[in-house]
Amino acid sequence: MKKTSPKEELFDLSKLTVRPLGERTHDLDLSVIRPLQKVPVQLPSIRAVANRIRKARDKKASIVLMMGAHVLRSGVQRYLIDLMEKGYISCLAMNGAGLIHDYELALIGATTESVAHYIADGQFGLWKETGDINEIVSQAAAEDLGMGYAAGRAIEEGSLPHREISVLAAGYRLGIPVTIHVGIGYDIVHEHPNCNGAAYGASSYTDFLKYTHVMERLEGGVVMNFGSSIMGPEVYLKALAMVRNVAQSEGRSIRHFATLVCDLVELPDNFRQEAPRTSPGYYYRPWKTMLVRTVADGGESFYVRAPHADTLPQLWSALQP
């Protein structure tokens, strides 16, 4: 006889107060967006990776760039978009916060709020127009689309006022996957009454499979991680396992590629060796996953400790004629 369990008690979303985005004080606006101009390349590892990116593009191997949302807050959108336009990015992977910043900047030319201020009265994240992202995600799931594609389409075809600085819109225009990898409860849009968790799961999983498809061409390619300590290395690790599994069964290998991690964490000079379990550094996933374990059998790795506002412009500059 089947047992029944009592109905679980859930939070009542209908009680929430969602206010217009125009009432929010924004911490960042379009003044943070940097002009596209060459800068001196002062980081040797950036120049080395740029050389490998050129070779990867020439042989049509994948060039994957993963990033945390703070990269967009650094104002390097024009550099990212130009790299996409020139064929130096095969896939750009972001977390859910990256989607939110990109969408808000395209919509109103501003983004980011003071957590300390708005959490005091519980208004943090509860802004109507930002919640429209949930409608885009629901539509994406209904059409079996990836979240990144659907958001880029909404920004581009919706003629949002500042779509020229949207990496999502650029991906849609150029046919380059911009994939969004979410964790339920991580992002402010998950607070909203119109959030459909199943739609997020479906459309983000579609993006994961898009990302993994690009990773099938990683032999001879490059994977870069700018400031993503959890999402980037974890999505990369699972996708790499999948594509290596298939390659193994087909008599191929995916071993010869380069990884780059750009972050602010201080690593030792011998970062190509894994930290001991007794060290806090062992639990910094980009180190053990991207710089050591996955390149141990034929790959190479690079680490650069510098702000994103320096590393991405230097990478772009190193790739210029």
C-alpha positions as CSV (number, residue, x, y, z in Angstrom):
1,M,0.0,0.0,0.0
2,K,1.4,3.4,-1.1
3,K,2.2,5.7,1.8
4,T,1.2,9.3,1.6
5,S,3.1,12.2,3.2
6,P,1.6,15.4,4.6
7,K,1.8,18.4,2.2
8,E,5.0,20.3,2.7
9,E,4.6,23.8,3.8
10,L,6.0,26.4,1.4
11,F,6.6,30.1,1.4
12,D,3.7,32.1,0.1
13,L,5.1,34.1,-2.9
14,S,1.9,36.0,-3.2
15,K,2.7,38.0,-0.1
16,L,5.8,39.6,-1.7
17,T,6.0,43.3,-2.5
18,V,7.8,43.8,-5.8
19,R,8.6,47.5,-6.6
20,P,9.5,49.2,-9.9
21,L,13.2,49.0,-10.9
22,G,13.2,52.8,-11.3
23,E,12.9,53.2,-7.5
24,R,16.2,51.3,-6.9
25,T,19.4,53.1,-6.3
26,H,21.9,51.6,-8.8
27,D,25.6,51.2,-7.9
28,L,26.8,50.9,-11.5
29,D,25.9,52.6,-14.7
30,L,27.2,53.0,-18.3
31,S,30.1,55.1,-17.1
32,V,31.8,51.8,-16.0
33,I,31.9,50.5,-19.6
34,R,35.4,50.8,-21.0
35,P,36.2,52.0,-24.5
36,L,37.7,49.4,-26.9
37,Q,41.4,50.4,-27.1
38,K,44.7,48.7,-26.9
39,V,46.6,48.6,-23.7
40,P,50.2,47.5,-22.9
41,V,50.5,43.8,-22.5
42,Q,52.4,43.5,-19.2
43,L,51.4,40.0,-18.2
44,P,53.6,37.3,-19.9
45,S,51.1,34.5,-19.4
46,I,48.4,36.6,-21.1
47,R,50.6,36.9,-24.2
48,A,51.4,33.1,-24.1
49,V,47.7,32.3,-24.0
50,A,46.9,34.7,-26.8
51,N,49.3,32.8,-29.0
52,R,47.5,29.5,-28.2
53,I,44.2,31.2,-28.9
54,R,45.4,32.2,-32.4
55,K,46.5,28.6,-33.1
56,A,43.2,27.2,-31.8
57,R,41.2,29.5,-34.0
58,D,43.3,28.6,-37.0
59,K,42.7,24.9,-36.5
60,K,39.0,25.5,-35.6
61,A,39.5,24.1,-32.1
62,S,37.2,25.4,-29.3
63,I,38.0,28.5,-27.3
64,V,35.8,28.6,-24.3
65,L,35.6,31.6,-21.9
66,M,33.9,31.2,-18.5
67,M,33.3,34.1,-16.2
68,G,31.8,35.3,-13.0
69,A,29.4,38.2,-13.0
70,H,32.0,40.6,-11.7
71,V,33.7,40.5,-15.1
72,L,30.7,42.4,-16.5
73,R,30.8,44.8,-13.5
74,S,34.4,45.6,-14.6
75,G,33.1,47.2,-17.8
76,V,34.9,45.0,-20.3
77,Q,31.9,44.2,-22.5
78,R,33.3,45.8,-25.6
79,Y,36.4,43.6,-25.3
80,L,34.3,40.5,-24.9
81,I,32.0,41.3,-27.8
82,D,35.0,42.1,-30.1
83,L,36.6,38.8,-29.2
84,M,33.4,37.1,-30.2
85,E,33.1,39.0,-33.5
86,K,36.7,38.1,-34.4
87,G,36.2,34.4,-33.7
88,Y,38.3,34.2,-30.6
89,I,35.4,32.9,-28.4
90,S,33.5,29.7,-29.4
91,C,31.4,29.7,-26.2
92,L,30.9,32.2,-23.4
93,A,29.6,30.7,-20.1
94,M,28.2,32.7,-17.3
95,N,26.2,32.2,-14.1
96,G,22.7,33.6,-13.5
97,A,24.0,36.8,-12.0
98,G,25.9,37.5,-15.3
99,L,22.5,37.3,-17.1
100,I,20.9,39.7,-14.7
101,H,23.7,42.3,-15.0
102,D,23.8,42.0,-18.8
103,Y,20.0,42.3,-19.0
104,E,19.7,45.3,-16.6
105,L,22.5,47.2,-18.4
106,A,20.9,46.6,-21.7
107,L,17.5,47.7,-20.4
108,I,18.2,50.7,-18.2
109,G,22.0,51.3,-18.5
110,A,22.5,50.5,-14.9
111,T,22.8,47.5,-12.6
112,T,23.8,46.4,-9.1
113,E,22.2,47.4,-5.8
114,S,23.5,47.8,-2.2
115,V,22.9,44.5,-0.5
116,A,23.6,46.1,2.9
117,H,20.9,48.8,2.3
118,Y,18.1,46.8,0.7
119,I,18.4,43.6,2.8
120,A,17.4,45.6,5.8
121,D,13.8,45.9,4.8
122,G,13.7,42.8,2.6
123,Q,13.5,44.7,-0.7
124,F,16.8,43.3,-2.0
125,G,16.3,41.8,-5.5
126,L,12.6,42.4,-5.7
127,W,12.3,44.7,-8.7
128,K,9.6,44.2,-11.3
129,E,11.5,44.7,-14.5
130,T,14.4,42.5,-13.5
131,G,11.7,39.8,-12.8
132,D,10.8,39.9,-16.5
133,I,13.8,37.7,-16.9
134,N,11.6,34.9,-15.5
135,E,9.2,35.3,-18.4
136,I,12.1,34.9,-20.8
137,V,13.2,31.8,-19.1
138,S,9.7,30.3,-19.1
139,Q,9.4,31.0,-22.8
140,A,12.8,29.4,-23.3
141,A,11.7,26.2,-21.6
142,A,8.5,26.2,-23.6
143,E,10.5,26.3,-26.9
144,D,13.2,23.9,-25.7
145,L,15.8,26.7,-26.0
146,G,18.8,27.5,-23.9
147,M,18.5,30.3,-21.4
148,G,21.3,32.3,-22.9
149,Y,19.9,32.2,-26.5
150,A,16.5,33.2,-25.3
151,A,17.8,36.1,-23.3
152,G,20.0,37.3,-26.1
153,R,17.0,37.1,-28.5
154,A,14.8,39.1,-26.1
155,I,17.5,41.8,-25.8
156,E,18.2,42.0,-29.5
157,E,14.8,41.6,-31.0
158,G,13.2,43.6,-28.2
159,S,15.5,46.5,-29.2
160,L,16.6,47.2,-25.6
161,P,18.1,50.7,-25.5
162,H,21.7,49.6,-24.7
163,R,21.8,46.2,-26.4
164,E,25.1,47.2,-28.1
165,I,26.9,46.4,-24.8
166,S,25.1,43.1,-24.2
167,V,27.2,40.0,-24.6
168,L,24.0,38.0,-24.7
169,A,22.7,40.0,-27.6
170,A,26.0,39.6,-29.3
171,G,25.9,35.9,-28.9
172,Y,22.5,35.8,-30.5
173,R,23.5,38.0,-33.4
174,L,26.7,36.1,-34.1
175,G,25.4,32.6,-33.5
176,I,27.9,32.0,-30.7
177,P,26.6,30.1,-27.6
178,V,26.4,32.2,-24.5
179,T,25.4,29.7,-21.9
180,I,23.9,30.3,-18.5
181,H,24.6,27.9,-15.6
182,V,22.3,28.6,-12.7
183,G,21.8,27.2,-9.2
184,I,18.3,27.5,-7.9
185,G,18.2,30.1,-5.1
186,Y,21.4,31.8,-6.2
187,D,19.9,34.7,-8.0
188,I,17.5,37.6,-7.2
189,V,15.1,36.6,-9.9
190,H,14.4,33.3,-8.0
191,E,12.8,35.4,-5.2
192,H,10.0,36.6,-7.6
193,P,6.4,35.2,-7.7
194,N,6.8,34.5,-11.5
195,C,9.8,32.3,-11.1
196,N,9.4,28.8,-12.6
197,G,12.0,26.6,-11.2
198,A,11.4,23.8,-13.7
199,A,11.9,26.3,-16.6
200,Y,15.2,27.3,-15.1
201,G,16.3,23.7,-14.8
202,A,15.3,22.9,-18.4
203,S,16.8,25.9,-20.1
204,S,20.0,25.9,-18.1
205,Y,20.4,22.2,-18.8
206,T,20.0,22.9,-22.5
207,D,22.8,25.4,-22.1
208,F,25.0,22.8,-20.4
209,L,24.5,20.5,-23.3
210,K,25.4,23.3,-25.7
211,Y,28.5,24.0,-23.7
212,T,29.5,20.4,-23.7
213,H,29.0,20.2,-27.5
214,V,31.5,23.0,-27.9
215,M,33.9,21.1,-25.6
216,E,33.9,18.2,-28.0
217,R,36.3,20.2,-30.2
218,L,38.7,21.1,-27.3
219,E,41.7,19.1,-28.5
220,G,44.2,21.9,-29.4
221,G,41.9,24.5,-27.9
222,V,41.8,26.8,-24.9
223,V,39.6,27.1,-21.8
224,M,39.6,30.3,-19.8
225,N,38.1,31.1,-16.5
226,F,37.8,34.7,-15.3
227,G,36.7,34.9,-11.7
228,S,34.4,31.9,-11.4
229,S,35.4,29.9,-8.4
230,I,32.6,27.3,-8.4
231,M,30.4,27.4,-11.5
232,G,33.3,27.6,-14.0
233,P,35.5,24.7,-12.8
234,E,32.5,22.5,-12.0
235,V,30.7,22.9,-15.3
236,Y,34.0,22.5,-17.1
237,L,34.9,19.3,-15.2
238,K,31.6,17.5,-15.9
239,A,31.6,18.5,-19.6
240,L,35.2,17.4,-20.0
241,A,34.3,14.0,-18.5
242,M,31.5,13.6,-21.0
243,V,33.4,14.5,-24.1
244,R,36.4,12.4,-23.0
245,N,34.1,9.5,-22.4
246,V,32.8,9.7,-26.0
247,A,36.2,10.4,-27.5
248,Q,37.6,7.3,-25.7
249,S,34.9,5.1,-27.3
250,E,35.7,6.5,-30.7
251,G,39.4,6.1,-30.4
252,R,40.2,9.7,-30.0
253,S,41.6,11.8,-27.1
254,I,41.1,15.2,-25.7
255,R,44.3,15.9,-23.8
256,H,46.2,18.7,-25.6
257,F,44.7,22.0,-24.7
258,A,45.5,25.0,-22.5
259,T,43.7,26.4,-19.5
260,L,43.9,29.9,-18.1
261,V,42.6,31.1,-14.8
262,C,42.5,34.8,-14.0
263,D,41.5,35.8,-10.5
264,L,42.6,37.6,-7.4
265,V,43.5,34.6,-5.2
266,E,47.2,34.4,-4.4
267,L,48.7,31.1,-5.6
268,P,52.3,29.8,-5.2
269,D,54.7,29.8,-8.1
270,N,54.3,26.0,-8.3
271,F,50.6,26.2,-8.9
272,R,50.8,23.4,-11.4
273,Q,51.1,21.1,-8.4
274,E,48.0,20.3,-6.3
275,A,47.9,21.8,-2.8
276,P,47.8,19.4,0.1
277,R,44.4,18.6,1.6
278,T,45.5,20.4,4.8
279,S,45.8,23.6,2.9
280,P,42.9,26.0,2.4
281,G,44.1,26.3,-1.2
282,Y,43.1,22.7,-1.9
283,Y,39.5,23.8,-1.8
284,Y,39.9,26.5,-4.4
285,R,38.5,24.6,-7.3
286,P,40.0,26.5,-10.2
287,W,43.5,25.5,-8.9
288,K,43.1,21.8,-8.6
289,T,40.6,21.3,-11.3
290,M,41.7,23.6,-14.1
291,L,45.4,24.2,-13.4
292,V,46.4,20.6,-12.3
293,R,44.1,17.6,-12.7
294,T,42.5,18.1,-16.1
295,V,45.8,19.1,-17.9
296,A,48.0,16.4,-16.3
297,D,48.1,14.2,-19.3
298,G,49.2,16.5,-22.1
299,G,47.7,19.9,-21.5
300,E,49.2,23.1,-20.0
301,S,47.9,25.7,-17.6
302,F,48.4,29.4,-16.8
303,Y,47.4,31.5,-13.8
304,V,47.3,35.3,-13.7
305,R,46.6,37.2,-10.5
306,A,45.2,40.6,-11.6
307,P,41.8,42.4,-11.8
308,H,39.5,41.6,-14.7
309,A,39.7,45.2,-15.8
310,D,43.4,44.5,-16.6
311,T,43.4,40.9,-17.8
312,L,40.7,41.1,-20.5
313,P,41.9,44.3,-22.1
314,Q,45.4,42.9,-22.2
315,L,44.2,39.6,-23.7
316,W,42.3,41.5,-26.4
317,S,45.4,43.7,-27.0
318,A,47.7,40.7,-27.3
319,L,45.4,39.3,-30.0
320,Q,45.5,42.4,-32.2
321,P,47.6,42.5,-35.3
